[in-house]
Amino acid sequence: AAALMPLNAHMLNYAAVLSYRMGDAKAAKNLFIQATVVDSNDAVAFFDMGMLSWYNGDVLSAHDWWLKALKRSPTDTAIVYWVAKAEIELKKMVGKR
């Protein structure tokens, strides 16, 4: 997939999702990041990077990516939900220290 360099965020995003499903999280991460660079106004890749971070157990990074997605799409209820979910989780983590 590294040879695939389309300047289309949606295609990169789709390739990233497929890579993740095939078990290649590293390729997925690289493709999602490419998608955020190709179209920095599209919330989808930012949201998906958050999901990738979340499923890798990195709540702080997930929250960071979702906040970036929220800036690009403030009325997207899925993004709002995940930002809130991450904030609840971060508060729990702070409470455990």
DSSP file (Angstrom, degrees, kcal/mol; ACC not computed):
  #  RESIDUE AA STRUCTURE BP1 BP2  ACC     N-H-->O    O-->H-N    N-H-->O    O-->H-N    TCO  KAPPA ALPHA  PHI   PSI    X-CA   Y-CA   Z-CA
    1    1 A A    >         0   0    0      0, 0.0     3,-0.9     0, 0.0    14,-0.0   0.000 360.0 360.0 360.0 -15.9    0.0    0.0    0.0
    2    2 A A  T 3   +     0   0    0      1,-0.3     0, 0.0     3,-0.1     0, 0.0   0.827 360.0  55.6 -65.0 -30.0    3.0    2.3    0.3
    3    3 A A  T 3  S+     0   0    0      1,-0.0     2,-0.9     2,-0.0    -1,-0.3   0.703  88.2  90.7 -73.4 -18.8    3.2    2.6   -3.5
    4    4 A L    <   +     0   0    0     -3,-0.9    -1,-0.0     1,-0.1     0, 0.0  -0.688  48.1 160.6 -80.1 106.7   -0.4    3.7   -3.4
    5    5 A M        +     0   0    0     -2,-0.9     2,-0.1     2,-0.0    -1,-0.1  -0.325   7.2 163.0-125.0  51.7   -0.2    7.5   -3.2
    6    6 A P        -     0   0    0      0, 0.0     2,-1.1     0, 0.0     6,-0.1  -0.440  42.3-132.3 -71.5 145.0   -3.6    8.9   -4.4
    7    7 A L  S    S+     0   0    0     -2,-0.1     2,-0.4     4,-0.0    -2,-0.0  -0.298  76.9 107.0 -89.0  51.8   -4.3   12.4   -3.4
    8    8 A N     >  -     0   0    0     -2,-1.1     4,-2.2     1,-0.1     3,-0.2  -0.943  56.1-161.0-134.7 109.9   -7.7   11.3   -2.3
    9    9 A A  H  > S+     0   0    0     -2,-0.4     4,-2.7     1,-0.2     5,-0.2   0.851  91.9  55.4 -60.6 -36.6   -8.3   11.2    1.5
   10   10 A H  H  > S+     0   0    0      2,-0.2     4,-2.3     1,-0.2    -1,-0.2   0.905 109.3  46.1 -66.2 -40.5  -11.4    8.9    1.1
   11   11 A M  H  > S+     0   0    0     -3,-0.2     4,-2.6     2,-0.2    -2,-0.2   0.908 114.0  48.6 -67.4 -41.0   -9.3    6.3   -0.8
   12   12 A L  H  X S+     0   0    0     -4,-2.2     4,-2.3     2,-0.2    -2,-0.2   0.914 111.7  50.1 -62.6 -42.1   -6.5    6.5    1.7
   13   13 A N  H  X S+     0   0    0     -4,-2.7     4,-2.4     2,-0.2    -2,-0.2   0.915 111.2  48.1 -62.3 -44.1   -9.0    6.2    4.6
   14   14 A Y  H  X S+     0   0    0     -4,-2.3     4,-2.5     1,-0.2    -2,-0.2   0.915 111.4  50.2 -63.5 -43.8  -10.5    3.1    2.9
   15   15 A A  H  X S+     0   0    0     -4,-2.6     4,-2.4     1,-0.2    -1,-0.2   0.874 110.0  52.0 -62.0 -37.2   -7.1    1.6    2.4
   16   16 A A  H  X S+     0   0    0     -4,-2.3     4,-2.5     2,-0.2    -2,-0.2   0.922 108.9  48.7 -65.6 -44.9   -6.3    2.2    6.0
   17   17 A V  H  X S+     0   0    0     -4,-2.4     4,-2.5     1,-0.2    -2,-0.2   0.924 112.7  48.5 -61.0 -44.7   -9.4    0.5    7.3
   18   18 A L  H  X S+     0   0    0     -4,-2.5     4,-1.8     2,-0.2    -2,-0.2   0.910 110.2  51.6 -62.0 -42.1   -8.7   -2.5    5.0
   19   19 A S  H  <>S+     0   0    0     -4,-2.4     5,-2.9     2,-0.2     4,-0.2   0.921 110.5  48.9 -60.0 -44.0   -5.1   -2.6    6.3
   20   20 A Y  H ><5S+     0   0    0     -4,-2.5     3,-1.6     1,-0.2    -2,-0.2   0.926 110.0  50.6 -62.7 -44.4   -6.3   -2.6    9.9
   21   21 A R  H 3<5S+     0   0    0     -4,-2.5    -1,-0.2     1,-0.3    -2,-0.2   0.804 107.0  55.3 -63.5 -28.5   -8.8   -5.3    9.2
   22   22 A M  T 3<5S-     0   0    0     -4,-1.8    -1,-0.3    -5,-0.2    -2,-0.2   0.439 126.0-103.1 -84.2   0.7   -6.0   -7.4    7.6
   23   23 A G  T < 5S+     0   0    0     -3,-1.6     2,-0.9    -4,-0.2    -3,-0.2   0.566  85.7 123.1  93.8   9.6   -4.1   -7.0   10.8
   24   24 A D     >< +     0   0    0     -5,-2.9     4,-2.0    -6,-0.2     5,-0.1  -0.698  23.6 164.3-106.7  81.5   -1.6   -4.4    9.7
   25   25 A A  H  > S+     0   0    0     -2,-0.9     4,-2.6     1,-0.2    -1,-0.2   0.830  74.4  57.5 -65.5 -33.1   -2.1   -1.6   12.2
   26   26 A K  H  > S+     0   0    0      2,-0.2     4,-2.3     1,-0.2    -1,-0.2   0.934 108.6  44.6 -65.5 -45.3    1.1    0.1   11.3
   27   27 A A  H  > S+     0   0    0      2,-0.2     4,-2.5     1,-0.2     5,-0.2   0.907 112.6  53.4 -63.5 -40.9    0.1    0.5    7.6
   28   28 A A  H  X S+     0   0    0     -4,-2.0     4,-2.8     1,-0.2     5,-0.2   0.935 108.9  48.7 -58.8 -47.1   -3.3    1.7    8.8
   29   29 A K  H  X S+     0   0    0     -4,-2.6     4,-2.5     1,-0.2    -1,-0.2   0.930 112.0  48.6 -59.7 -46.8   -1.8    4.4   11.0
   30   30 A N  H  X S+     0   0    0     -4,-2.3     4,-2.2     1,-0.2    -1,-0.2   0.898 113.3  47.2 -61.7 -41.1    0.5    5.6    8.1
   31   31 A L  H  X S+     0   0    0     -4,-2.5     4,-2.3     2,-0.2    -2,-0.2   0.898 111.2  50.8 -68.8 -40.8   -2.4    5.7    5.7
   32   32 A F  H  X S+     0   0    0     -4,-2.8     4,-2.0     2,-0.2    -2,-0.2   0.919 110.9  49.4 -61.6 -42.5   -4.7    7.5    8.1
   33   33 A I  H  X S+     0   0    0     -4,-2.5     4,-1.5    -5,-0.2    -2,-0.2   0.916 109.6  51.6 -63.8 -41.6   -2.0   10.1    8.7
   34   34 A Q  H  X S+     0   0    0     -4,-2.2     4,-2.8     1,-0.2     3,-0.2   0.918 108.5  52.5 -57.1 -42.9   -1.5   10.5    4.9
   35   35 A A  H  X S+     0   0    0     -4,-2.3     4,-2.3     1,-0.2    -1,-0.2   0.872 106.1  52.5 -63.5 -37.3   -5.3   11.1    4.7
   36   36 A T  H  < S+     0   0    0     -4,-2.0    -1,-0.2     1,-0.2    -2,-0.2   0.824 113.1  45.6 -68.1 -29.1   -5.1   13.8    7.3
   37   37 A V  H >< S+     0   0    0     -4,-1.5     3,-0.5    -3,-0.2    -2,-0.2   0.900 111.6  50.4 -77.6 -42.8   -2.4   15.6    5.4
   38   38 A V  H 3< S+     0   0    0     -4,-2.8     2,-0.3     1,-0.3    -2,-0.2   0.901 131.7  15.1 -62.9 -42.4   -4.1   15.2    2.0
   39   39 A D  T ><  +     0   0    0     -4,-2.3     3,-1.3    -5,-0.2    -1,-0.3  -0.757  66.4 174.9-136.5  89.5   -7.4   16.7    3.3
   40   40 A S  T <  S+     0   0    0     -3,-0.5    -1,-0.1    -2,-0.3    -4,-0.1   0.535  79.9  59.3 -74.5  -4.7   -6.8   18.4    6.6
   41   41 A N  T 3  S+     0   0    0     31,-0.0     2,-0.6    32,-0.0    -1,-0.3   0.564  82.0  95.2 -95.9 -10.5  -10.5   19.6    6.7
   42   42 A D    <>  -     0   0    0     -3,-1.3     4,-0.6    -7,-0.2     3,-0.3  -0.728  58.7-161.3 -87.8 120.1  -12.0   16.1    6.5
   43   43 A A  H  > S+     0   0    0     -2,-0.6     4,-2.8     1,-0.2     5,-0.2   0.712  74.7  80.8 -71.8 -21.4  -12.8   14.9   10.0
   44   44 A V  H  > S+     0   0    0      1,-0.2     4,-2.8     2,-0.2    -1,-0.2   0.908  92.9  43.2 -58.6 -50.7  -13.0   11.2    9.0
   45   45 A A  H  > S+     0   0    0     -3,-0.3     4,-2.3     2,-0.2    -1,-0.2   0.885 114.9  50.9 -65.0 -37.7   -9.3   10.3    9.0
   46   46 A F  H  X S+     0   0    0     -4,-0.6     4,-1.7     2,-0.2    -1,-0.2   0.920 112.2  47.3 -63.3 -43.5   -8.8   12.2   12.3
   47   47 A F  H  X S+     0   0    0     -4,-2.8     4,-2.0     1,-0.2    -2,-0.2   0.926 111.9  49.9 -62.1 -45.4  -11.7   10.3   13.8
   48   48 A D  H  X S+     0   0    0     -4,-2.8     4,-2.5     1,-0.2    -2,-0.2   0.855 106.5  54.7 -65.5 -35.4  -10.4    7.0   12.5
   49   49 A M  H  X S+     0   0    0     -4,-2.3     4,-2.4     2,-0.2    -1,-0.2   0.889 107.5  52.5 -62.7 -37.1   -6.9    7.7   14.0
   50   50 A G  H  X S+     0   0    0     -4,-1.7     4,-2.8     2,-0.2    -2,-0.2   0.912 108.7  48.9 -62.1 -42.8   -8.7    8.2   17.3
   51   51 A M  H  X S+     0   0    0     -4,-2.0     4,-2.7     2,-0.2    -2,-0.2   0.908 110.0  51.4 -64.0 -41.4  -10.3    4.9   16.9
   52   52 A L  H  X S+     0   0    0     -4,-2.5     4,-0.9     1,-0.2    -2,-0.2   0.927 112.8  45.5 -60.9 -45.3   -7.0    3.2   16.1
   53   53 A S  H  <>S+     0   0    0     -4,-2.4     5,-2.7     2,-0.2     3,-0.5   0.917 111.7  53.0 -62.6 -43.9   -5.4    4.8   19.2
   54   54 A W  H ><5S+     0   0    0     -4,-2.8     3,-1.8     1,-0.2    -2,-0.2   0.930 109.3  47.3 -58.0 -48.3   -8.4    3.8   21.3
   55   55 A Y  H 3<5S+     0   0    0     -4,-2.7    -1,-0.2     1,-0.3    -2,-0.2   0.662 108.2  56.6 -72.7 -14.4   -8.3    0.2   20.3
   56   56 A N  T 3<5S-     0   0    0     -4,-0.9    -1,-0.3    -3,-0.5    -2,-0.2   0.340 121.5-109.5 -92.5   5.2   -4.5    0.2   21.0
   57   57 A G  T < 5S+     0   0    0     -3,-1.8     2,-1.1     1,-0.2    -3,-0.2   0.593  79.4 130.5  82.0  11.1   -5.3    1.3   24.5
   58   58 A D     >< +     0   0    0     -5,-2.7     4,-2.3     1,-0.2    -1,-0.2  -0.702  23.6 168.0-100.9  83.0   -3.9    4.9   24.1
   59   59 A V  H  > S+     0   0    0     -2,-1.1     4,-2.8     1,-0.2     5,-0.2   0.877  73.5  53.8 -64.3 -40.6   -6.8    6.9   25.5
   60   60 A L  H  > S+     0   0    0      1,-0.2     4,-2.1     2,-0.2    -1,-0.2   0.925 111.6  44.1 -63.0 -45.3   -4.9   10.2   25.6
   61   61 A S  H  > S+     0   0    0      2,-0.2     4,-2.6     1,-0.2     5,-0.2   0.908 112.7  52.8 -65.3 -42.1   -3.9   10.0   21.9
   62   62 A A  H  X S+     0   0    0     -4,-2.3     4,-2.7     1,-0.2    -2,-0.2   0.934 109.5  49.0 -57.7 -47.2   -7.5    8.9   20.9
   63   63 A H  H  X S+     0   0    0     -4,-2.8     4,-2.3     1,-0.2    -1,-0.2   0.907 110.3  51.7 -59.0 -43.4   -8.9   11.9   22.8
   64   64 A D  H  X S+     0   0    0     -4,-2.1     4,-1.7     2,-0.2    -2,-0.2   0.926 111.9  45.2 -60.1 -47.8   -6.4   14.2   21.0
   65   65 A W  H  X S+     0   0    0     -4,-2.6     4,-2.1     1,-0.2    -2,-0.2   0.901 112.4  51.8 -64.3 -40.9   -7.3   12.9   17.5
   66   66 A W  H  X S+     0   0    0     -4,-2.7     4,-2.7     1,-0.2    -1,-0.2   0.856 106.0  54.0 -67.4 -33.7  -11.1   13.1   18.3
   67   67 A L  H  X S+     0   0    0     -4,-2.3     4,-1.9     2,-0.2    -1,-0.2   0.903 108.7  49.9 -63.6 -39.3  -10.7   16.7   19.4
   68   68 A K  H  X S+     0   0    0     -4,-1.7     4,-1.1     2,-0.2    -2,-0.2   0.899 111.9  47.9 -64.0 -40.3   -9.1   17.5   16.0
   69   69 A A  H  X S+     0   0    0     -4,-2.1     4,-1.6     1,-0.2     3,-0.5   0.908 108.8  54.4 -64.6 -41.5  -12.0   15.7   14.3
   70   70 A L  H  < S+     0   0    0     -4,-2.7    -2,-0.2     1,-0.2    -1,-0.2   0.862 102.5  56.6 -62.6 -37.2  -14.5   17.6   16.4
   71   71 A K  H  < S+     0   0    0     -4,-1.9    -1,-0.2     1,-0.2    -2,-0.2   0.854 112.2  43.3 -60.2 -34.0  -12.9   21.0   15.3
   72   72 A R  H  < S+     0   0    0     -4,-1.1    -2,-0.2    -3,-0.5    -1,-0.2   0.721 131.9  20.8 -85.4 -23.6  -13.6   19.9   11.7
   73   73 A S    ><  +     0   0    0     -4,-1.6     3,-1.7    -5,-0.1    -1,-0.2  -0.546  67.5 170.8-145.6  73.8  -17.1   18.6   12.3
   74   74 A P  T 3  S+     0   0    0      0, 0.0    -4,-0.1     0, 0.0    -3,-0.1   0.643  78.2  50.9 -66.4 -15.8  -18.5   20.1   15.5
   75   75 A T  T 3  S+     0   0    0     -5,-0.0     2,-0.7     4,-0.0    -5,-0.1   0.408  75.7 118.0-102.2   3.4  -22.0   18.7   15.0
   76   76 A D    <>  -     0   0    0     -3,-1.7     4,-2.2     1,-0.2     3,-0.2  -0.595  50.9-159.7 -74.1 111.4  -21.1   15.1   14.3
   77   77 A T  H  > S+     0   0    0     -2,-0.7     4,-2.3     1,-0.2    -1,-0.2   0.802  87.6  57.2 -66.7 -29.7  -22.7   13.2   17.1
   78   78 A A  H  > S+     0   0    0      2,-0.2     4,-2.2     1,-0.2    -1,-0.2   0.921 109.4  45.5 -65.9 -42.5  -20.4   10.2   16.8
   79   79 A I  H  > S+     0   0    0      2,-0.2     4,-2.5     1,-0.2     5,-0.2   0.930 112.3  51.0 -66.0 -44.6  -17.4   12.4   17.3
   80   80 A V  H  X S+     0   0    0     -4,-2.2     4,-2.3     1,-0.2    -2,-0.2   0.915 110.0  51.5 -57.4 -44.1  -19.0   14.1   20.3
   81   81 A Y  H  X S+     0   0    0     -4,-2.3     4,-2.5     1,-0.2    -1,-0.2   0.929 112.0  44.5 -58.3 -49.1  -19.9   10.7   21.8
   82   82 A W  H  X S+     0   0    0     -4,-2.2     4,-2.5     2,-0.2    -1,-0.2   0.847 110.7  53.6 -70.8 -34.3  -16.3    9.4   21.5
   83   83 A V  H  X S+     0   0    0     -4,-2.5     4,-2.3     2,-0.2    -1,-0.2   0.942 112.7  45.2 -61.1 -46.1  -14.7   12.7   22.9
   84   84 A A  H  X S+     0   0    0     -4,-2.3     4,-2.3    -5,-0.2    -2,-0.2   0.908 111.9  51.6 -63.5 -42.6  -17.0   12.4   25.9
   85   85 A K  H  X S+     0   0    0     -4,-2.5     4,-2.1     1,-0.2    -1,-0.2   0.909 111.5  47.4 -60.7 -43.6  -16.2    8.7   26.3
   86   86 A A  H  X S+     0   0    0     -4,-2.5     4,-2.8     2,-0.2    -1,-0.2   0.891 110.1  52.7 -66.0 -39.5  -12.5    9.4   26.2
   87   87 A E  H  X S+     0   0    0     -4,-2.3     4,-2.1     2,-0.2    -2,-0.2   0.894 109.1  49.2 -64.9 -39.2  -12.9   12.3   28.7
   88   88 A I  H  X S+     0   0    0     -4,-2.3     4,-1.9     2,-0.2    -1,-0.2   0.924 113.2  47.5 -62.4 -44.5  -14.7   10.0   31.2
   89   89 A E  H  X S+     0   0    0     -4,-2.1     4,-2.2     1,-0.2    -2,-0.2   0.894 110.5  51.4 -64.8 -41.4  -12.0    7.4   30.8
   90   90 A L  H  X S+     0   0    0     -4,-2.8     4,-2.3     1,-0.2    -1,-0.2   0.888 108.5  51.8 -64.0 -39.4   -9.2   10.0   31.3
   91   91 A K  H  X S+     0   0    0     -4,-2.1     4,-2.0     2,-0.2    -1,-0.2   0.895 109.4  50.2 -63.5 -39.8  -10.9   11.2   34.5
   92   92 A K  H  X S+     0   0    0     -4,-1.9     4,-1.0     2,-0.2    -2,-0.2   0.912 110.5  50.2 -61.7 -43.1  -11.0    7.6   35.7
   93   93 A M  H  X S+     0   0    0     -4,-2.2     4,-0.5     1,-0.2     3,-0.5   0.892 110.1  49.0 -64.7 -41.0   -7.3    7.2   34.9
   94   94 A V  H >< S+     0   0    0     -4,-2.3     3,-1.0     1,-0.2    -1,-0.2   0.879 107.9  56.0 -65.5 -38.3   -6.4   10.4   36.8
   95   95 A G  H 3< S+     0   0    0     -4,-2.0    -1,-0.2     1,-0.2    -2,-0.2   0.739 100.1  59.9 -65.3 -24.3   -8.4    9.2   39.8
   96   96 A K  H 3<        0   0    0     -4,-1.0    -1,-0.2    -3,-0.5    -2,-0.2   0.653 360.0 360.0 -80.0 -16.0   -6.4    6.0   40.0
   97   97 A R    <<        0   0    0     -3,-1.0    -1,-0.2    -4,-0.5    -2,-0.1   0.493 360.0 360.0 -76.4 360.0   -3.1    7.7   40.5
